[in-house]
Amino acid sequence: MDEIMDLKQRLTEQRPISWENLPDIALYMDQVLALMERQTIHFDQDDKLTAAMVNNYIKDGVVPRAEGKRYHAEHLAYLTMTCVLKQVLPVKDVALLTGKEMENHSVQENYDRFCAELSSALNSAADQLPENLNEDSMAETAMHFALLSYAFGLSCRRMTELLEAKEEGGVQDKKGRKGRKKAEKKGEENKG
């Protein structure tokens, strides 16, 4: 099937621009949006980044504020990471993960590491696509990918819950309930 071969080729070849090749001049919003179309793999127009989305990411603290109306490599890196991660995570979790990553490394280091991890994941997906996929085996292969997505997504969601709880000062128990801080807060309310 030509569509599957196209998918495999895009998974193997299409990558975000490396940090070194990101524009070294400030861009305006329309230029950012045009560049971002090439940063991720998408198959329909519904996945396109819009100015409203960028503004919301800035408002939500996922992406740093523009300098005036101009965006630099740092903004493009954050937007690339956000556009990829929001496909599988809520935006608040994207902000948590990218924020945690930025605590110990520069934007360039994190972007480089992100791109390397993304490339590895895309190559892994391409490698798991059967060479001669036909309509009869497409559902089976899609199920395989769905189950991998479930397992990895479940793991990711639990880790982001734990990170979020740690930031809030509480620890979650096995049932996902917040511990210490809520209990302390409840105790204080009962005293008053």
C-alpha positions as CSV (number, residue, x, y, z in Angstrom):
1,M,0.0,0.0,0.0
2,D,1.4,3.4,-1.0
3,E,0.0,5.1,2.1
4,I,1.9,2.8,4.4
5,M,5.1,3.2,2.4
6,D,4.6,7.0,2.7
7,L,4.1,6.7,6.4
8,K,7.2,4.5,6.8
9,Q,9.2,7.0,4.7
10,R,8.0,10.0,6.8
11,L,8.7,8.2,10.1
12,T,12.2,7.4,8.9
13,E,13.1,10.7,7.2
14,Q,11.0,13.6,8.5
15,R,12.7,15.3,11.5
16,P,12.5,18.7,13.2
17,I,15.2,21.2,12.2
18,S,18.3,20.8,14.4
19,W,19.2,23.6,16.8
20,E,22.1,24.7,14.6
21,N,19.7,25.1,11.6
22,L,16.9,27.0,13.4
23,P,16.8,30.6,12.2
24,D,19.2,32.9,14.0
25,I,17.0,35.9,13.3
26,A,13.8,36.8,15.0
27,L,10.6,35.7,13.3
28,Y,7.1,37.1,13.2
29,M,4.1,34.9,13.9
30,D,3.3,34.1,10.3
31,Q,6.9,33.0,9.7
32,V,6.8,30.9,12.9
33,L,3.6,29.1,11.7
34,A,5.1,28.4,8.3
35,L,8.3,26.9,9.8
36,M,6.3,24.9,12.4
37,E,4.4,23.1,9.6
38,R,7.7,21.4,8.7
39,Q,8.7,20.6,12.3
40,T,6.2,17.7,12.9
41,I,4.6,14.9,10.9
42,H,0.9,15.5,10.3
43,F,-1.6,14.1,7.7
44,D,-4.4,16.6,7.8
45,Q,-4.9,20.3,8.2
46,D,-6.5,19.9,11.7
47,D,-3.1,19.4,13.2
48,K,-1.8,22.8,12.1
49,L,-0.5,25.2,14.7
50,T,-2.4,28.4,14.8
51,A,-1.6,31.9,16.2
52,A,-4.3,31.3,18.8
53,M,-2.7,28.1,20.0
54,V,0.7,29.8,20.3
55,N,-0.9,32.6,22.3
56,N,-2.6,30.0,24.6
57,Y,0.7,28.2,25.1
58,I,2.3,31.4,26.1
59,K,-0.6,32.3,28.4
60,D,-0.4,28.8,30.0
61,G,3.3,29.1,30.6
62,V,4.3,26.3,28.2
63,V,6.2,28.6,25.9
64,P,8.1,31.7,26.9
65,R,6.7,35.1,26.0
66,A,7.8,36.5,22.7
67,E,10.1,39.6,22.7
68,G,7.6,42.1,21.3
69,K,6.1,40.2,18.5
70,R,9.3,38.4,17.6
71,Y,10.2,34.7,18.2
72,H,13.7,33.3,18.5
73,A,15.2,29.8,18.4
74,E,14.2,29.2,22.0
75,H,10.5,29.8,21.2
76,L,10.7,27.5,18.2
77,A,12.3,24.7,20.3
78,Y,9.5,25.0,22.9
79,L,6.8,25.1,20.2
80,T,8.3,22.0,18.5
81,M,8.4,20.0,21.8
82,T,4.9,21.2,22.6
83,C,3.4,20.3,19.2
84,V,4.8,16.8,19.5
85,L,4.0,16.1,23.1
86,K,0.5,17.6,23.0
87,Q,-0.5,14.7,20.7
88,V,-0.2,12.4,23.6
89,L,-0.4,14.6,26.8
90,P,-2.5,17.3,28.2
91,V,-0.9,20.7,27.8
92,K,-0.4,21.1,31.6
93,D,1.7,17.9,31.5
94,V,3.7,19.2,28.5
95,A,4.4,22.3,30.6
96,L,5.4,20.2,33.6
97,L,7.8,18.0,31.6
98,T,9.4,20.7,29.5
99,G,9.7,22.8,32.7
100,K,11.4,20.0,34.6
101,E,13.8,19.4,31.7
102,M,14.8,23.1,31.6
103,E,15.7,23.1,35.3
104,N,19.1,21.4,34.7
105,H,20.0,22.0,31.1
106,S,19.9,24.8,28.5
107,V,17.1,25.1,26.0
108,Q,19.6,23.9,23.3
109,E,20.7,20.9,25.3
110,N,17.1,19.9,25.9
111,Y,16.0,20.5,22.4
112,D,18.9,18.4,21.1
113,R,18.1,15.6,23.5
114,F,14.4,15.8,22.6
115,C,15.1,15.6,18.9
116,A,17.4,12.6,19.4
117,E,14.7,10.8,21.5
118,L,12.0,11.7,18.9
119,S,14.2,10.4,16.1
120,S,14.7,7.1,18.0
121,A,11.0,6.7,18.7
122,L,10.1,7.4,15.0
123,N,12.7,5.0,13.8
124,S,11.4,2.3,16.2
125,A,7.8,2.8,14.9
126,A,9.1,2.6,11.3
127,D,11.0,-0.6,12.0
128,Q,7.9,-2.2,13.5
129,L,5.8,-1.5,10.3
130,P,5.8,-4.8,8.3
131,E,7.3,-4.5,4.9
132,N,4.3,-6.1,3.1
133,L,1.5,-4.7,5.1
134,N,-1.9,-5.4,3.4
135,E,-5.4,-4.5,4.4
136,D,-5.9,-7.8,6.2
137,S,-3.0,-7.3,8.5
138,M,-3.4,-3.5,8.9
139,A,-5.9,-3.9,11.8
140,E,-3.6,-6.3,13.6
141,T,-0.6,-3.9,13.2
142,A,-2.7,-0.9,14.3
143,M,-3.8,-2.9,17.4
144,H,-0.1,-3.6,18.2
145,F,0.7,0.2,18.0
146,A,-2.4,1.0,20.0
147,L,-1.4,-1.4,22.8
148,L,2.2,0.0,22.8
149,S,0.6,3.5,23.0
150,Y,-1.5,2.4,25.9
151,A,1.4,0.9,27.9
152,F,3.7,3.8,27.3
153,G,0.9,6.4,27.8
154,L,-0.1,4.8,31.1
155,S,3.5,4.9,32.3
156,C,3.9,8.5,31.2
157,R,0.7,9.6,32.9
158,R,1.7,8.0,36.2
159,M,5.1,9.6,36.1
160,T,3.7,13.0,35.4
161,E,1.2,12.5,38.3
162,L,4.1,11.7,40.6
163,L,6.1,14.7,39.4
164,E,3.1,16.9,39.9
165,A,2.5,15.6,43.4
166,K,6.1,16.1,44.3
167,E,5.9,19.7,43.0
168,E,2.8,20.3,45.1
169,G,4.6,18.8,48.2
170,G,2.5,15.7,48.5
171,V,3.0,12.1,47.6
172,Q,0.4,10.0,45.9
173,D,-0.6,6.6,47.4
174,K,-1.2,3.5,45.3
175,K,-4.7,4.7,44.4
176,G,-3.4,8.0,43.1
177,R,-4.6,10.1,46.1
178,K,-2.5,12.9,47.2
179,G,-1.1,12.4,50.7
180,R,0.7,14.6,53.1
181,K,-0.2,18.1,52.1
182,K,-3.9,17.5,51.7
183,A,-4.0,15.6,55.0
184,E,-2.1,18.4,56.7
185,K,-4.4,21.0,55.1
186,K,-7.5,19.1,56.2
187,G,-6.1,18.8,59.8
188,E,-5.6,22.6,59.9
189,E,-9.1,23.2,58.7
190,N,-10.5,20.9,61.4
191,K,-8.5,22.7,64.1
192,G,-9.9,26.1,63.1
